[in-house]
């Protein structure tokens, strides 16, 4: 082949074989005739020529010039060429052999402190990302349902609160005993009002407070107020007149506490024990607290308001509604009971 640089040696015309396996031989008609005994055909273009033409490497010709087929050197025929080294595969190219002496590892230094990357032969533990919290959907229906449940539960809870307070009997030492008024008949307390006065008398005798305050105004065409009727009854049963104070104002519980608050402010009193029907104790205590009076309750345990169970249920229900009316409208809703 043209361009093969192997064995480009000049031929000196000798036909002797070389000891090298890669030596070339020149074949001529005479040699072939002597060795085989037969004459070979002459392959030539020129019939006037007896010998075969030598096929050699053509000399380079200038551009446009035709080569004459003559060359200085003959082509050497090689029996066996050395095998070329196989090209490295993709793994050998990507992963070459490591150097005989690895370079020493030098830790990086930040702010004059060595930085330790940890052991090189251990894989770092994978970091687990925290799961994002799912946002709870804002459901209006649940909130409305919760509000309805609370609204439905509040009245029974208030009813139970009224019942619980009615069973309390506070007898701590106080500045005064306040008896809430009830119906009176021309200066004579009604059975309900008389039961409250008897409870106040017992508290005074137990030295719970040195003063008894009776409260309550009068209805149109009445000759006596509730407070006056109560004071007269207490004096008649032996309570000193100078230890009984009648506050003759107020047609309901709220107005009565407004008048009592002025007496407390004038005497610089703070505490009190409230005497009323058991079911009226919670509402009267709430109103007293709104006027700055720290009050306990000691209701009466006798009289028409506590005899019959049907009457007790009616009173508890009435007081529950009246208490909510006071909380909402800041006013007193009285349902007067004229018990015989």
QUIZISUL-V47907 format. One line per field, one symbol per residue. phi: phi as a letter, one per 30 degrees, with the letter a starting at -180 (. if undefined). psi: psi as a letter, one per 20 degrees, with the letter a starting at -180 (. if undefined). burial: + if it has 16 or more other C-alpha atoms within 10 Angstrom, else -. Layout:
phi = ???
psi = ???
burial = ???
This chain:
phi = .djdcdidcdccidcddcdddcdcbccbdddddddcicdcdccadcddcdcdddcbddddcddicddcidbdccdcccdbcdddddddddddddbdddddbddddcddbbhibdccdidddcdddddcddddddddddcdddddddddddddddedddedddddddcdbdbddbdacccddbdbbhjcddedddddddddddddddidadbcccbkdbdeidcbddddddddddddcjdeddcbccccbjcbddddddddddddddchcbcacccadedcddddddddddcicdccbbddcbjddbdcddddddddddddddddddddchbccccdccdd
psi = qpipjpkmqqpjiqjqqqhphjqqqpprhgghhhhiiqqqqooqhoiiphqqqporpqqpqrpiqqqiiqqhqqppppgpqppqpqqqrhhhhhmrpqqhoqqqppqqpplkpqpoirphjppqpppppqpppppppoohhggggghhgghhhgghhhghgggghhjqnpkqprhrppopraqqnlioqrhghhhghhghghhghjkhqiqpppqpbqrqjqhqrhgghhghghhhjjpphijpppnlqpiahghghghhhhgghhilqhqrppoaqhiigghhgggghhjjpoqrpnrqjrrhijgqhhhghggggghghhghhghgilrpopopomq.
burial = -----------------------+++--+------------------------+--+---------------++++---------------------------------------------------------------------------------++--++-++--+-++++++++++++++--+++++++++++++++-++---+++++++++++-----+++++++++++----+---+++++++++++++++++++--+----+-++++++++++++++++++----++++++++++++++-----+--++++++-+++-+----+++-------
